[in-house]
């Protein structure tokens, strides 16, 4: 038995959630915040038999997309002081952790 933690950008959370449900997987959703951009994420907790893990990860991968985003960064110093220069970063996709579960009960 495995526990899958999948951290997904909020823009993709609905598609991931719907696709997991359609594929017959149950997930618990938690609101979370990323540390770097402080943007909203959804963390899915999914307990599964070992043989279903790859299928679950495929569903998550197929519905979590990376995209470019511009954020302000302080990077140049001129006569007026520091200027905000936009920096291009990639957001989205999914971060997935798979751990062993010693015991699982649904009561």
Biopython code that builds the backbone (N, CA, C, O; Angstrom):
import numpy as np
from Bio.PDB.StructureBuilder import StructureBuilder

atoms = [
    (1, "UNK", "N", (0.844, -1.171, 0.000)),
    (1, "UNK", "CA", (0.000, 0.000, 0.000)),
    (1, "UNK", "C", (0.889, 1.232, 0.000)),
    (1, "UNK", "O", (1.907, 1.275, 0.691)),
    (2, "UNK", "N", (0.499, 2.232, -0.777)),
    (2, "UNK", "CA", (1.278, 3.468, -0.920)),
    (2, "UNK", "C", (0.401, 4.687, -0.644)),
    (2, "UNK", "O", (-0.817, 4.653, -0.820)),
    (3, "UNK", "N", (1.048, 5.756, -0.211)),
    (3, "UNK", "CA", (0.392, 7.050, -0.078)),
    (3, "UNK", "C", (1.076, 7.998, -1.053)),
    (3, "UNK", "O", (2.291, 8.190, -1.005)),
    (4, "UNK", "N", (0.284, 8.583, -1.931)),
    (4, "UNK", "CA", (0.785, 9.512, -2.939)),
    (4, "UNK", "C", (0.404, 10.924, -2.512)),
    (4, "UNK", "O", (-0.769, 11.228, -2.291)),
    (5, "UNK", "N", (1.414, 11.778, -2.402)),
    (5, "UNK", "CA", (1.210, 13.202, -2.184)),
    (5, "UNK", "C", (1.468, 13.867, -3.525)),
    (5, "UNK", "O", (2.571, 13.762, -4.061)),
    (6, "UNK", "N", (0.482, 14.542, -4.073)),
    (6, "UNK", "CA", (0.650, 15.232, -5.355)),
    (6, "UNK", "C", (0.324, 16.706, -5.160)),
    (6, "UNK", "O", (-0.814, 17.060, -4.853)),
    (7, "UNK", "N", (1.320, 17.560, -5.336)),
    (7, "UNK", "CA", (1.141, 19.002, -5.187)),
    (7, "UNK", "C", (0.972, 19.577, -6.584)),
    (7, "UNK", "O", (1.870, 19.488, -7.421)),
    (8, "UNK", "N", (-0.199, 20.169, -6.823)),
    (8, "UNK", "CA", (-0.606, 20.604, -8.156)),
    (8, "UNK", "C", (-0.986, 22.082, -8.113)),
    (8, "UNK", "O", (-1.603, 22.534, -7.148)),
    (9, "UNK", "N", (-0.626, 22.829, -9.142)),
    (9, "UNK", "CA", (-1.023, 24.230, -9.247)),
    (9, "UNK", "C", (-2.542, 24.329, -9.261)),
    (9, "UNK", "O", (-3.219, 23.489, -9.853)),
    (10, "UNK", "N", (-3.076, 25.360, -8.608)),
    (10, "UNK", "CA", (-4.533, 25.528, -8.551)),
    (10, "UNK", "C", (-5.187, 25.593, -9.923)),
    (10, "UNK", "O", (-6.343, 25.199, -10.076)),
    (11, "UNK", "N", (-4.463, 26.086, -10.921)),
    (11, "UNK", "CA", (-5.023, 26.165, -12.269)),
    (11, "UNK", "C", (-5.332, 24.780, -12.841)),
    (11, "UNK", "O", (-6.200, 24.647, -13.704)),
    (12, "UNK", "N", (-4.630, 23.754, -12.367)),
    (12, "UNK", "CA", (-4.826, 22.392, -12.873)),
    (12, "UNK", "C", (-5.606, 21.498, -11.910)),
    (12, "UNK", "O", (-5.945, 20.368, -12.262)),
    (13, "UNK", "N", (-5.893, 21.978, -10.718)),
    (13, "UNK", "CA", (-6.472, 21.133, -9.667)),
    (13, "UNK", "C", (-7.823, 20.530, -10.059)),
    (13, "UNK", "O", (-8.078, 19.356, -9.787)),
    (14, "UNK", "N", (-8.678, 21.314, -10.689)),
    (14, "UNK", "CA", (-10.000, 20.788, -11.052)),
    (14, "UNK", "C", (-9.876, 19.666, -12.084)),
    (14, "UNK", "O", (-10.536, 18.634, -11.960)),
    (15, "UNK", "N", (-9.040, 19.862, -13.090)),
    (15, "UNK", "CA", (-8.857, 18.836, -14.120)),
    (15, "UNK", "C", (-8.266, 17.562, -13.521)),
    (15, "UNK", "O", (-8.691, 16.461, -13.871)),
    (16, "UNK", "N", (-7.293, 17.699, -12.623)),
    (16, "UNK", "CA", (-6.698, 16.529, -11.970)),
    (16, "UNK", "C", (-7.740, 15.814, -11.129)),
    (16, "UNK", "O", (-7.874, 14.593, -11.205)),
    (17, "UNK", "N", (-8.478, 16.571, -10.326)),
    (17, "UNK", "CA", (-9.497, 15.982, -9.453)),
    (17, "UNK", "C", (-10.560, 15.237, -10.252)),
    (17, "UNK", "O", (-10.911, 14.104, -9.920)),
    (18, "UNK", "N", (-11.068, 15.865, -11.295)),
    (18, "UNK", "CA", (-12.098, 15.235, -12.130)),
    (18, "UNK", "C", (-11.575, 13.973, -12.807)),
    (18, "UNK", "O", (-12.273, 12.961, -12.869)),
    (19, "UNK", "N", (-10.358, 14.034, -13.309)),
    (19, "UNK", "CA", (-9.776, 12.886, -14.009)),
    (19, "UNK", "C", (-9.492, 11.728, -13.069)),
    (19, "UNK", "O", (-9.683, 10.569, -13.438)),
    (20, "UNK", "N", (-9.038, 12.030, -11.855)),
    (20, "UNK", "CA", (-8.830, 10.963, -10.866)),
    (20, "UNK", "C", (-10.151, 10.273, -10.541)),
    (20, "UNK", "O", (-10.212, 9.046, -10.459)),
    (21, "UNK", "N", (-11.202, 11.059, -10.357)),
    (21, "UNK", "CA", (-12.518, 10.503, -10.050)),
    (21, "UNK", "C", (-13.038, 9.645, -11.203)),
    (21, "UNK", "O", (-13.552, 8.548, -10.988)),
    (22, "UNK", "N", (-12.901, 10.154, -12.425)),
    (22, "UNK", "CA", (-13.352, 9.395, -13.598)),
    (22, "UNK", "C", (-12.601, 8.085, -13.758)),
    (22, "UNK", "O", (-13.151, 7.102, -14.253)),
    (23, "UNK", "N", (-11.336, 8.074, -13.336)),
    (23, "UNK", "CA", (-10.522, 6.860, -13.442)),
    (23, "UNK", "C", (-10.772, 5.906, -12.267)),
    (23, "UNK", "O", (-10.196, 4.819, -12.214)),
    (24, "UNK", "N", (-11.622, 6.312, -11.337)),
    (24, "UNK", "CA", (-11.980, 5.444, -10.217)),
    (24, "UNK", "C", (-11.107, 5.569, -8.988)),
    (24, "UNK", "O", (-11.154, 4.708, -8.109)),
    (25, "UNK", "N", (-10.300, 6.637, -8.906)),
    (25, "UNK", "CA", (-9.423, 6.842, -7.751)),
    (25, "UNK", "C", (-10.032, 7.877, -6.817)),
    (25, "UNK", "O", (-10.615, 8.864, -7.265)),
    (26, "UNK", "N", (-9.894, 7.647, -5.528)),
    (26, "UNK", "CA", (-10.381, 8.594, -4.537)),
    (26, "UNK", "C", (-9.207, 9.390, -3.995)),
    (26, "UNK", "O", (-8.122, 8.850, -3.784)),
    (27, "UNK", "N", (-9.433, 10.677, -3.773)),
    (27, "UNK", "CA", (-8.359, 11.547, -3.286)),
    (27, "UNK", "C", (-8.919, 12.541, -2.280)),
    (27, "UNK", "O", (-10.075, 12.955, -2.367)),
    (28, "UNK", "N", (-8.089, 12.910, -1.338)),
    (28, "UNK", "CA", (-8.401, 13.990, -0.408)),
    (28, "UNK", "C", (-7.642, 15.215, -0.884)),
    (28, "UNK", "O", (-6.452, 15.135, -1.190)),
    (29, "UNK", "N", (-8.338, 16.369, -0.948)),
    (29, "UNK", "CA", (-7.721, 17.604, -1.423)),
    (29, "UNK", "C", (-7.470, 18.536, -0.248)),
    (29, "UNK", "O", (-8.332, 18.727, 0.610)),
    (30, "UNK", "N", (-6.272, 19.113, -0.225)),
    (30, "UNK", "CA", (-5.912, 20.098, 0.786)),
    (30, "UNK", "C", (-5.416, 21.361, 0.096)),
    (30, "UNK", "O", (-4.688, 21.286, -0.893)),
    (31, "UNK", "N", (-5.806, 22.515, 0.613)),
    (31, "UNK", "CA", (-5.279, 23.775, 0.098)),
    (31, "UNK", "C", (-3.854, 23.937, 0.623)),
    (31, "UNK", "O", (-3.591, 23.678, 1.798)),
    (32, "UNK", "N", (-2.942, 24.362, -0.239)),
    (32, "UNK", "CA", (-1.562, 24.571, 0.178)),
    (32, "UNK", "C", (-0.985, 25.766, -0.573)),
    (32, "UNK", "O", (-1.560, 26.234, -1.555)),
    (33, "UNK", "N", (0.150, 26.248, -0.101)),
    (33, "UNK", "CA", (0.790, 27.411, -0.706)),
    (33, "UNK", "C", (2.243, 27.094, -0.989)),
    (33, "UNK", "O", (2.945, 26.536, -0.146)),
    (34, "UNK", "N", (2.692, 27.455, -2.190)),
    (34, "UNK", "CA", (4.087, 27.242, -2.548)),
    (34, "UNK", "C", (4.991, 28.229, -1.828)),
    (34, "UNK", "O", (4.579, 29.352, -1.539)),
    (35, "UNK", "N", (6.201, 27.826, -1.540)),
    (35, "UNK", "CA", (7.128, 28.659, -0.795)),
    (35, "UNK", "C", (7.830, 29.714, -1.622)),
    (35, "UNK", "O", (8.109, 30.801, -1.117)),
    (36, "UNK", "N", (8.127, 29.420, -2.893)),
    (36, "UNK", "CA", (8.903, 30.346, -3.713)),
    (36, "UNK", "C", (8.056, 31.514, -4.208)),
    (36, "UNK", "O", (8.398, 32.672, -3.968)),
    (37, "UNK", "N", (6.968, 31.223, -4.887)),
    (37, "UNK", "CA", (6.115, 32.277, -5.436)),
    (37, "UNK", "C", (4.933, 32.606, -4.533)),
    (37, "UNK", "O", (4.176, 33.537, -4.808)),
    (38, "UNK", "N", (4.775, 31.840, -3.453)),
    (38, "UNK", "CA", (3.653, 32.017, -2.530)),
    (38, "UNK", "C", (2.311, 31.936, -3.262)),
    (38, "UNK", "O", (1.363, 32.644, -2.924)),
    (39, "UNK", "N", (2.250, 31.070, -4.257)),
    (39, "UNK", "CA", (1.026, 30.926, -5.036)),
    (39, "UNK", "C", (0.226, 29.732, -4.537)),
    (39, "UNK", "O", (0.760, 28.850, -3.864)),
    (40, "UNK", "N", (-1.049, 29.715, -4.872)),
    (40, "UNK", "CA", (-1.940, 28.667, -4.413)),
    (40, "UNK", "C", (-1.716, 27.341, -5.115)),
    (40, "UNK", "O", (-1.524, 27.285, -6.330)),
    (41, "UNK", "N", (-1.745, 26.287, -4.338)),
    (41, "UNK", "CA", (-1.639, 24.927, -4.841)),
    (41, "UNK", "C", (-2.738, 24.089, -4.215)),
    (41, "UNK", "O", (-3.401, 24.512, -3.268)),
    (42, "UNK", "N", (-2.919, 22.915, -4.749)),
    (42, "UNK", "CA", (-3.777, 21.909, -4.142)),
    (42, "UNK", "C", (-2.923, 20.677, -3.938)),
    (42, "UNK", "O", (-2.242, 20.227, -4.860)),
    (43, "UNK", "N", (-2.955, 20.128, -2.731)),
    (43, "UNK", "CA", (-2.226, 18.902, -2.443)),
    (43, "UNK", "C", (-3.239, 17.768, -2.365)),
    (43, "UNK", "O", (-4.185, 17.815, -1.579)),
    (44, "UNK", "N", (-3.025, 16.755, -3.187)),
    (44, "UNK", "CA", (-3.876, 15.572, -3.198)),
    (44, "UNK", "C", (-3.205, 14.478, -2.377)),
    (44, "UNK", "O", (-2.008, 14.230, -2.524)),
    (45, "UNK", "N", (-3.971, 13.830, -1.519)),
    (45, "UNK", "CA", (-3.516, 12.663, -0.771)),
    (45, "UNK", "C", (-4.293, 11.468, -1.308)),
    (45, "UNK", "O", (-5.523, 11.446, -1.254)),
    (46, "UNK", "N", (-3.573, 10.473, -1.826)),
    (46, "UNK", "CA", (-4.215, 9.327, -2.457)),
    (46, "UNK", "C", (-3.583, 8.059, -1.912)),
    (46, "UNK", "O", (-2.385, 7.839, -2.091)),
    (47, "UNK", "N", (-4.372, 7.222, -1.249)),
    (47, "UNK", "CA", (-3.878, 5.939, -0.772)),
    (47, "UNK", "C", (-4.268, 4.887, -1.803)),
    (47, "UNK", "O", (-5.409, 4.850, -2.264)),
    (48, "UNK", "N", (-3.306, 4.029, -2.162)),
    (48, "UNK", "CA", (-3.531, 3.114, -3.268)),
    (48, "UNK", "C", (-2.754, 1.819, -3.089)),
    (48, "UNK", "O", (-1.746, 1.772, -2.384)),
    (49, "UNK", "N", (-3.240, 0.780, -3.736)),
    (49, "UNK", "CA", (-2.461, -0.452, -3.835)),
    (49, "UNK", "C", (-1.236, -0.175, -4.694)),
    (49, "UNK", "O", (-1.257, 0.696, -5.564)),
    (50, "UNK", "N", (-0.174, -0.922, -4.440)),
    (50, "UNK", "CA", (1.094, -0.706, -5.145)),
    (50, "UNK", "C", (0.946, -0.750, -6.666)),
    (50, "UNK", "O", (1.577, 0.036, -7.374)),
    (51, "UNK", "N", (0.130, -1.649, -7.162)),
    (51, "UNK", "CA", (0.014, -1.829, -8.615)),
    (51, "UNK", "C", (-0.759, -0.713, -9.318)),
    (51, "UNK", "O", (-0.774, -0.670, -10.548)),
    (52, "UNK", "N", (-1.395, 0.181, -8.577)),
    (52, "UNK", "CA", (-2.161, 1.282, -9.182)),
    (52, "UNK", "C", (-1.406, 2.607, -9.188)),
    (52, "UNK", "O", (-1.876, 3.586, -9.767)),
    (53, "UNK", "N", (-0.247, 2.643, -8.552)),
    (53, "UNK", "CA", (0.498, 3.895, -8.396)),
    (53, "UNK", "C", (0.853, 4.519, -9.746)),
    (53, "UNK", "O", (0.642, 5.715, -9.945)),
    (54, "UNK", "N", (1.385, 3.731, -10.664)),
    (54, "UNK", "CA", (1.776, 4.284, -11.966)),
    (54, "UNK", "C", (0.590, 4.856, -12.734)),
    (54, "UNK", "O", (0.729, 5.879, -13.404)),
    (55, "UNK", "N", (-0.565, 4.220, -12.651)),
    (55, "UNK", "CA", (-1.764, 4.733, -13.311)),
    (55, "UNK", "C", (-2.206, 6.064, -12.728)),
    (55, "UNK", "O", (-2.614, 6.966, -13.460)),
    (56, "UNK", "N", (-2.126, 6.184, -11.421)),
    (56, "UNK", "CA", (-2.499, 7.438, -10.756)),
    (56, "UNK", "C", (-1.539, 8.550, -11.168)),
    (56, "UNK", "O", (-1.971, 9.664, -11.466)),
    (57, "UNK", "N", (-0.256, 8.257, -11.186)),
    (57, "UNK", "CA", (0.737, 9.266, -11.570)),
    (57, "UNK", "C", (0.529, 9.698, -13.022)),
    (57, "UNK", "O", (0.686, 10.877, -13.337)),
    (58, "UNK", "N", (0.185, 8.782, -13.894)),
    (58, "UNK", "CA", (-0.083, 9.134, -15.293)),
    (58, "UNK", "C", (-1.262, 10.093, -15.400)),
    (58, "UNK", "O", (-1.203, 11.058, -16.162)),
    (59, "UNK", "N", (-2.331, 9.842, -14.647)),
    (59, "UNK", "CA", (-3.491, 10.750, -14.662)),
    (59, "UNK", "C", (-3.063, 12.142, -14.220)),
    (59, "UNK", "O", (-3.441, 13.138, -14.837)),
    (60, "UNK", "N", (-2.274, 12.212, -13.152)),
    (60, "UNK", "CA", (-1.822, 13.509, -12.646)),
    (60, "UNK", "C", (-0.931, 14.205, -13.675)),
    (60, "UNK", "O", (-1.103, 15.398, -13.929)),
    (61, "UNK", "N", (0.006, 13.486, -14.264)),
    (61, "UNK", "CA", (0.906, 14.067, -15.272)),
    (61, "UNK", "C", (0.142, 14.596, -16.476)),
    (61, "UNK", "O", (0.466, 15.660, -17.003)),
    (62, "UNK", "N", (-0.867, 13.857, -16.912)),
    (62, "UNK", "CA", (-1.621, 14.250, -18.112)),
    (62, "UNK", "C", (-2.453, 15.503, -17.913)),
    (62, "UNK", "O", (-2.873, 16.121, -18.891)),
    (63, "UNK", "N", (-2.702, 15.892, -16.674)),
    (63, "UNK", "CA", (-3.564, 17.042, -16.415)),
    (63, "UNK", "C", (-2.883, 18.152, -15.619)),
    (63, "UNK", "O", (-3.551, 19.079, -15.161)),
    (64, "UNK", "N", (-1.575, 18.072, -15.450)),
    (64, "UNK", "CA", (-0.794, 19.111, -14.765)),
    (64, "UNK", "C", (0.207, 19.675, -15.758)),
    (64, "UNK", "O", (1.142, 18.986, -16.166)),
    (65, "UNK", "N", (0.012, 20.912, -16.142)),
    (65, "UNK", "CA", (0.817, 21.490, -17.213)),
    (65, "UNK", "C", (1.705, 22.619, -16.698)),
    (65, "UNK", "O", (1.276, 23.447, -15.895)),
    (66, "UNK", "N", (2.943, 22.637, -17.171)),
    (66, "UNK", "CA", (3.846, 23.738, -16.845)),
    (66, "UNK", "C", (3.534, 24.903, -17.764)),
    (66, "UNK", "O", (3.164, 24.723, -18.925)),
    (67, "UNK", "N", (3.691, 26.100, -17.222)),
    (67, "UNK", "CA", (3.465, 27.309, -18.007)),
    (67, "UNK", "C", (4.429, 28.392, -17.544)),
    (67, "UNK", "O", (4.931, 28.347, -16.420)),
    (68, "UNK", "N", (4.683, 29.357, -18.406)),
    (68, "UNK", "CA", (5.567, 30.472, -18.057)),
    (68, "UNK", "C", (4.773, 31.546, -17.333)),
    (68, "UNK", "O", (3.605, 31.796, -17.627)),
    (69, "UNK", "N", (5.445, 32.169, -16.379)),
    (69, "UNK", "CA", (4.843, 33.272, -15.643)),
    (69, "UNK", "C", (5.939, 34.290, -15.376)),
    (69, "UNK", "O", (7.096, 33.920, -15.172)),
    (70, "UNK", "N", (5.585, 35.563, -15.376)),
    (70, "UNK", "CA", (6.557, 36.609, -15.090)),
    (70, "UNK", "C", (6.334, 37.125, -13.676)),
    (70, "UNK", "O", (5.205, 37.410, -13.276)),
    (71, "UNK", "N", (7.420, 37.241, -12.929)),
    (71, "UNK", "CA", (7.351, 37.763, -11.565)),
    (71, "UNK", "C", (8.351, 38.902, -11.442)),
    (71, "UNK", "O", (9.330, 38.963, -12.186)),
    (72, "UNK", "N", (8.102, 39.799, -10.505)),
    (72, "UNK", "CA", (9.019, 40.908, -10.277)),
    (72, "UNK", "C", (10.257, 40.415, -9.550)),
    (72, "UNK", "O", (10.180, 39.566, -8.662)),
    (73, "UNK", "N", (11.390, 40.960, -9.941)),
    (73, "UNK", "CA", (12.627, 40.659, -9.231)),
    (73, "UNK", "C", (13.460, 41.924, -9.176)),
    (73, "UNK", "O", (13.448, 42.725, -10.111)),
    (74, "UNK", "N", (14.168, 42.101, -8.105)),
    (74, "UNK", "CA", (15.052, 43.250, -7.979)),
    (74, "UNK", "C", (16.400, 42.814, -8.515)),
    (74, "UNK", "O", (17.088, 41.996, -7.905)),
    (75, "UNK", "N", (16.776, 43.370, -9.673)),
    (75, "UNK", "CA", (18.009, 42.876, -10.268)),
    (75, "UNK", "C", (18.946, 43.930, -10.832)),
    (75, "UNK", "O", (20.091, 43.606, -11.149)),
    (76, "UNK", "N", (18.518, 45.164, -10.968)),
    (76, "UNK", "CA", (19.439, 46.148, -11.533)),
    (76, "UNK", "C", (19.477, 47.389, -10.654)),
    (76, "UNK", "O", (18.488, 47.744, -10.013)),
    (77, "UNK", "N", (20.605, 48.026, -10.634)),
    (77, "UNK", "CA", (20.804, 49.220, -9.816)),
    (77, "UNK", "C", (21.137, 50.384, -10.737)),
    (77, "UNK", "O", (22.123, 50.342, -11.472)),
    (78, "UNK", "N", (20.325, 51.405, -10.694)),
    (78, "UNK", "CA", (20.549, 52.589, -11.526)),
    (78, "UNK", "C", (20.586, 53.835, -10.660)),
    (78, "UNK", "O", (20.760, 53.755, -9.444)),
    (79, "UNK", "N", (20.421, 54.989, -11.299)),
    (79, "UNK", "CA", (20.455, 56.254, -10.566)),
    (79, "UNK", "C", (19.329, 56.359, -9.549)),
    (79, "UNK", "O", (19.499, 56.971, -8.495)),
    (80, "UNK", "N", (18.187, 55.770, -9.857)),
    (80, "UNK", "CA", (17.041, 55.872, -8.964)),
    (80, "UNK", "C", (17.010, 54.756, -7.933)),
    (80, "UNK", "O", (16.043, 54.645, -7.179)),
    (81, "UNK", "N", (18.008, 53.955, -7.885)),
    (81, "UNK", "CA", (18.037, 52.838, -6.933)),
    (81, "UNK", "C", (17.776, 51.530, -7.653)),
    (81, "UNK", "O", (18.054, 51.403, -8.846)),
    (82, "UNK", "N", (17.250, 50.575, -6.943)),
    (82, "UNK", "CA", (16.964, 49.259, -7.521)),
    (82, "UNK", "C", (15.715, 49.314, -8.384)),
    (82, "UNK", "O", (14.726, 49.949, -8.018)),
    (83, "UNK", "N", (15.760, 48.661, -9.507)),
    (83, "UNK", "CA", (14.619, 48.613, -10.423)),
    (83, "UNK", "C", (14.061, 47.187, -10.451)),
    (83, "UNK", "O", (14.807, 46.210, -10.400)),
    (84, "UNK", "N", (12.768, 47.099, -10.531)),
    (84, "UNK", "CA", (12.132, 45.781, -10.658)),
    (84, "UNK", "C", (12.224, 45.315, -12.099)),
    (84, "UNK", "O", (11.738, 45.984, -13.010)),
    (85, "UNK", "N", (12.834, 44.193, -12.294)),
    (85, "UNK", "CA", (12.945, 43.597, -13.616)),
    (85, "UNK", "C", (12.123, 42.309, -13.606)),
    (85, "UNK", "O", (12.312, 41.468, -12.726)),
    (86, "UNK", "N", (11.220, 42.141, -14.561)),
    (86, "UNK", "CA", (10.442, 40.901, -14.573)),
    (86, "UNK", "C", (11.333, 39.700, -14.879)),
    (86, "UNK", "O", (12.212, 39.764, -15.739)),
    (87, "UNK", "N", (11.094, 38.623, -14.173)),
    (87, "UNK", "CA", (11.837, 37.380, -14.405)),
    (87, "UNK", "C", (10.847, 36.316, -14.857)),
    (87, "UNK", "O", (9.747, 36.193, -14.318)),
    (88, "UNK", "N", (11.262, 35.561, -15.848)),
    (88, "UNK", "CA", (10.415, 34.487, -16.370)),
    (88, "UNK", "C", (10.675, 33.214, -15.564)),
    (88, "UNK", "O", (11.819, 32.775, -15.442)),
    (89, "UNK", "N", (9.603, 32.619, -15.010)),
    (89, "UNK", "CA", (9.719, 31.365, -14.272)),
    (89, "UNK", "C", (8.670, 30.390, -14.792)),
    (89, "UNK", "O", (7.661, 30.799, -15.367)),
    (90, "UNK", "N", (8.912, 29.117, -14.589)),
    (90, "UNK", "CA", (7.928, 28.097, -14.948)),
    (90, "UNK", "C", (7.133, 27.728, -13.710)),
    (90, "UNK", "O", (7.705, 27.489, -12.646)),
    (91, "UNK", "N", (5.812, 27.681, -13.849)),
    (91, "UNK", "CA", (4.924, 27.261, -12.770)),
    (91, "UNK", "C", (4.062, 26.121, -13.283)),
    (91, "UNK", "O", (4.017, 25.850, -14.483)),
    (92, "UNK", "N", (3.397, 25.473, -12.386)),
    (92, "UNK", "CA", (2.514, 24.385, -12.776)),
    (92, "UNK", "C", (3.228, 23.059, -12.730)),
    (92, "UNK", "O", (4.257, 22.911, -12.071)),
    (93, "UNK", "N", (2.674, 22.100, -13.433)),
    (93, "UNK", "CA", (3.192, 20.746, -13.336)),
    (93, "UNK", "C", (2.750, 20.152, -12.014)),
    (93, "UNK", "O", (1.795, 20.631, -11.403)),
    (94, "UNK", "N", (3.425, 19.134, -11.577)),
    (94, "UNK", "CA", (3.089, 18.506, -10.306)),
    (94, "UNK", "C", (4.357, 18.036, -9.629)),
    (94, "UNK", "O", (5.317, 17.637, -10.287)),
    (95, "UNK", "N", (4.353, 18.087, -8.320)),
    (95, "UNK", "CA", (5.401, 17.489, -7.507)),
    (95, "UNK", "C", (4.759, 16.310, -6.794)),
    (95, "UNK", "O", (3.768, 16.474, -6.083)),
    (96, "UNK", "N", (5.321, 15.124, -6.981)),
    (96, "UNK", "CA", (4.677, 13.899, -6.490)),
    (96, "UNK", "C", (5.641, 13.142, -5.583)),
    (96, "UNK", "O", (6.798, 12.913, -5.936)),
    (97, "UNK", "N", (5.147, 12.759, -4.414)),
    (97, "UNK", "CA", (5.882, 11.918, -3.475)),
    (97, "UNK", "C", (5.090, 10.633, -3.284)),
    (97, "UNK", "O", (3.864, 10.671, -3.178)),
    (98, "UNK", "N", (5.772, 9.507, -3.239)),
    (98, "UNK", "CA", (5.127, 8.219, -2.983)),
    (98, "UNK", "C", (5.819, 7.600, -1.772)),
    (98, "UNK", "O", (7.036, 7.421, -1.766)),
    (99, "UNK", "N", (5.028, 7.275, -0.743)),
    (99, "UNK", "CA", (5.578, 6.685, 0.473)),
    (99, "UNK", "C", (4.861, 5.381, 0.801)),
    (99, "UNK", "O", (3.733, 5.153, 0.364)),
    (100, "UNK", "N", (5.513, 4.550, 1.557)),
    (100, "UNK", "CA", (4.902, 3.314, 2.016)),
    (100, "UNK", "C", (3.908, 3.607, 3.142)),
    (100, "UNK", "O", (4.098, 4.526, 3.938)),
    (101, "UNK", "N", (2.846, 2.804, 3.188)),
    (101, "UNK", "CA", (1.841, 2.918, 4.241)),
    (101, "UNK", "C", (1.858, 1.628, 5.045)),
    (101, "UNK", "O", (1.678, 0.536, 4.505)),
    (102, "UNK", "N", (2.075, 1.772, 6.325)),
    (102, "UNK", "CA", (2.092, 0.597, 7.192)),
    (102, "UNK", "C", (0.681, 0.095, 7.480)),
    (102, "UNK", "O", (0.440, -1.109, 7.575)),
    (103, "UNK", "N", (-0.245, 1.039, 7.618)),
    (103, "UNK", "CA", (-1.626, 0.652, 7.943)),
    (103, "UNK", "C", (-2.571, 1.679, 7.343)),
    (103, "UNK", "O", (-2.300, 2.880, 7.357)),
    (104, "UNK", "N", (-3.687, 1.185, 6.816)),
    (104, "UNK", "CA", (-4.710, 2.063, 6.244)),
    (104, "UNK", "C", (-6.072, 1.537, 6.659)),
    (104, "UNK", "O", (-6.361, 0.352, 6.493)),
    (105, "UNK", "N", (-6.901, 2.405, 7.193)),
    (105, "UNK", "CA", (-8.262, 2.050, 7.566)),
    (105, "UNK", "C", (-9.216, 3.124, 7.078)),
    (105, "UNK", "O", (-8.916, 4.316, 7.158)),
    (106, "UNK", "N", (-10.340, 2.708, 6.583)),
    (106, "UNK", "CA", (-11.389, 3.645, 6.202)),
    (106, "UNK", "C", (-12.617, 3.254, 7.019)),
    (106, "UNK", "O", (-13.240, 2.226, 6.753)),
    (107, "UNK", "N", (-12.965, 4.069, 8.008)),
    (107, "UNK", "CA", (-14.075, 3.734, 8.912)),
    (107, "UNK", "C", (-15.208, 4.700, 8.807)),
    (107, "UNK", "O", (-16.212, 4.552, 9.503)),
]
sb = StructureBuilder()
sb.init_structure("model")
sb.init_model(0)
sb.init_chain("A")
sb.init_seg("    ")
for serial, (resi, resn, name, xyz) in enumerate(atoms, 1):
    if name == "N":
        sb.init_residue(resn, " ", resi, " ")
    sb.init_atom(name, np.array(xyz, "f"), 0.0, 1.0, " ", f" {name:<3s}", serial, name[0])
structure = sb.get_structure()
